[in-house]
């Protein structure tokens, strides 16, 4: 499979790296601070109660899970997204089933896109809420970050989808117009 797959276009590689950076450097710093119990951009008393009541565990889980979309984004444009690396014990040098990356790729695009819309709505709704834990501006600042993340992941996933389609799909496509 990897021999017949074209390398990803430059824009898809760039988009994948942007998505990976958004998932790590864009998401993790503030969420790690919160997971450590530091109420940056939050009401200290409400934050402390929320953090002690499971918020810290929730944030730790989110931080650990943010690494997975970064790995996924890179797998969409790197050779190990086409063929399992030689160090993997059971799948060594076998082709990666395309759905193994496409389902989480497109699924994450949908989930992160929906979350972005929800976060925008919530930030506006809680703008002046007296019982809000976090400053609503953190949501508004995070929304562009999520839009960048979703866009990069969409481009990388679509590129992988097109590049890894079985050759029968390519034969049925109409040729490009001159």
C-alpha positions as CSV (number, residue, x, y, z in Angstrom):
1,X,0.0,0.0,0.0
2,X,2.7,2.5,0.9
3,X,4.5,2.1,-2.5
4,X,1.4,3.3,-4.4
5,X,0.4,6.1,-2.0
6,X,1.5,9.6,-3.0
7,X,3.3,11.6,-0.4
8,X,1.1,14.2,1.3
9,X,1.0,17.7,-0.2
10,X,2.9,20.3,1.6
11,X,-0.2,22.1,2.8
12,X,-1.5,18.9,4.4
13,X,1.8,18.3,6.2
14,X,1.7,21.9,7.5
15,X,-1.9,21.5,8.5
16,X,-1.1,18.3,10.4
17,X,1.8,19.9,12.3
18,X,-0.4,22.9,13.1
19,X,-3.1,20.5,14.4
20,X,-0.5,18.6,16.5
21,X,0.8,21.9,18.0
22,X,-2.7,23.1,18.7
23,X,-3.4,19.8,20.5
24,X,-0.3,20.1,22.6
25,X,1.2,23.6,22.9
26,X,-2.1,25.3,22.3
27,X,-4.2,23.2,24.7
28,X,-1.9,21.8,27.4
29,X,-0.3,24.8,29.1
30,X,-3.4,26.4,30.6
31,X,-5.0,23.1,31.3
32,X,-1.9,21.7,33.0
33,X,-1.9,24.8,35.2
34,X,-5.5,24.2,36.1
35,X,-4.9,20.5,36.7
36,X,-2.2,21.5,39.2
37,X,-4.8,23.4,41.1
38,X,-3.7,26.9,40.1
39,X,-6.8,29.1,39.5
40,X,-5.4,31.2,36.7
41,X,-8.3,33.1,35.0
42,X,-10.7,31.5,37.5
43,X,-12.5,32.4,40.7
44,X,-10.2,31.0,43.4
45,X,-12.9,29.8,45.8
46,X,-15.2,28.2,43.2
47,X,-12.2,26.7,41.4
48,X,-10.9,25.1,44.6
49,X,-14.2,23.4,45.3
50,X,-14.6,22.3,41.7
51,X,-11.0,21.0,41.5
52,X,-11.4,19.1,44.7
53,X,-14.7,17.6,43.5
54,X,-13.2,15.8,40.5
55,X,-12.2,18.8,38.4
56,X,-8.5,18.0,38.8
57,X,-9.0,14.4,37.7
58,X,-11.1,15.6,34.7
59,X,-8.3,18.1,33.7
60,X,-5.6,15.5,34.1
61,X,-7.6,13.2,31.8
62,X,-8.1,15.9,29.3
63,X,-4.4,16.7,29.2
64,X,-3.5,13.0,28.7
65,X,-6.1,12.7,26.0
66,X,-4.8,15.8,24.2
67,X,-1.7,13.9,23.2
68,X,-3.7,11.4,21.1
69,X,-5.0,13.9,18.6
70,X,-1.4,15.2,18.1
71,X,-0.2,11.7,17.4
72,X,-3.2,11.1,15.0
73,X,-2.5,14.4,13.1
74,X,1.1,13.4,12.6
75,X,0.2,9.8,11.6
76,X,-1.9,11.2,8.8
77,X,1.1,12.7,7.0
78,X,4.1,10.5,8.2
79,X,5.1,7.1,6.9
80,X,4.1,5.4,10.1
81,X,0.5,6.3,9.3
82,X,0.8,4.0,6.2
83,X,2.9,1.2,7.6
84,X,3.3,0.2,11.3
85,X,6.8,1.0,12.5
86,X,9.3,-1.9,12.9
87,X,9.4,-1.5,16.7
88,X,5.7,-2.5,17.0
89,X,5.5,-6.1,18.3
90,X,2.6,-7.6,16.4
91,X,2.1,-5.3,13.5
92,X,5.7,-4.7,12.4
93,X,5.9,-3.3,8.9
94,X,2.2,-4.2,8.1
95,X,0.0,-1.7,6.4
96,X,-2.1,0.5,8.7
97,X,-5.8,0.0,7.9
98,X,-7.0,3.3,6.5
99,X,-10.1,3.4,8.7
100,X,-7.9,3.1,11.8
101,X,-6.9,6.8,11.1
102,X,-9.9,8.0,9.1
103,X,-12.6,7.2,11.7
104,X,-10.8,9.0,14.5
105,X,-9.7,11.7,12.2
106,X,-13.1,12.6,10.9
107,X,-14.7,11.8,14.2
108,X,-12.5,14.2,16.1
109,X,-13.2,16.9,13.5
110,X,-16.9,16.6,14.2
111,X,-16.5,16.4,18.0
112,X,-14.0,19.3,18.2
113,X,-16.1,21.3,15.8
114,X,-19.2,20.8,18.0
115,X,-17.3,21.5,21.1
116,X,-16.1,24.8,19.6
117,X,-19.6,25.9,18.8
118,X,-20.7,24.8,22.3
119,X,-17.8,26.7,23.9
120,X,-18.6,29.9,22.0
121,X,-22.2,29.7,23.1
122,X,-21.2,29.0,26.7
123,X,-18.7,31.9,26.7
124,X,-21.4,34.3,25.6
125,X,-24.0,32.9,27.9
126,X,-21.8,33.0,31.0
127,X,-20.3,36.4,30.2
128,X,-21.8,38.0,33.3
129,X,-22.7,34.9,35.3
130,X,-21.9,35.5,39.0
131,X,-21.4,31.8,39.7
132,X,-19.0,31.0,36.8
133,X,-15.8,29.2,37.8
134,X,-13.7,30.3,34.8
135,X,-13.4,33.7,33.3
136,X,-15.6,33.6,30.2
137,X,-12.8,35.3,28.2
138,X,-10.7,32.1,28.4
139,X,-13.4,30.4,26.3
140,X,-13.3,33.3,23.8
141,X,-9.5,33.1,23.6
142,X,-9.6,29.3,23.2
143,X,-12.2,29.4,20.3
144,X,-9.7,30.6,17.6
145,X,-7.3,27.9,18.9
146,X,-10.0,25.2,18.4
147,X,-10.9,26.6,15.0
148,X,-7.2,26.3,13.9
149,X,-7.0,22.8,15.4
150,X,-10.2,21.6,13.6
151,X,-9.1,23.2,10.3
152,X,-5.7,21.6,10.4
153,X,-7.1,18.2,11.3
154,X,-9.7,18.4,8.6
155,X,-7.1,19.2,5.9
156,X,-4.7,16.4,7.1
157,X,-7.5,13.8,7.4
158,X,-9.0,14.7,3.9
159,X,-5.5,14.5,2.4
160,X,-4.9,11.1,3.9
161,X,-8.4,9.9,2.8
162,X,-7.8,10.9,-0.8
163,X,-4.2,9.6,-0.9
164,X,-5.0,6.2,0.6
165,X,-8.2,5.4,-1.4
166,X,-8.0,2.0,-3.2
167,X,-7.0,2.4,-6.8
168,X,-10.6,1.4,-8.0
169,X,-11.8,4.7,-6.6
170,X,-9.2,6.6,-8.5
171,X,-10.2,4.9,-11.8
172,X,-13.8,5.9,-11.4
173,X,-13.0,9.6,-10.9
174,X,-13.4,11.9,-13.9
175,X,-10.1,13.4,-15.1
176,X,-9.4,17.0,-14.2
177,X,-10.5,19.6,-16.7
178,X,-7.6,21.1,-18.7
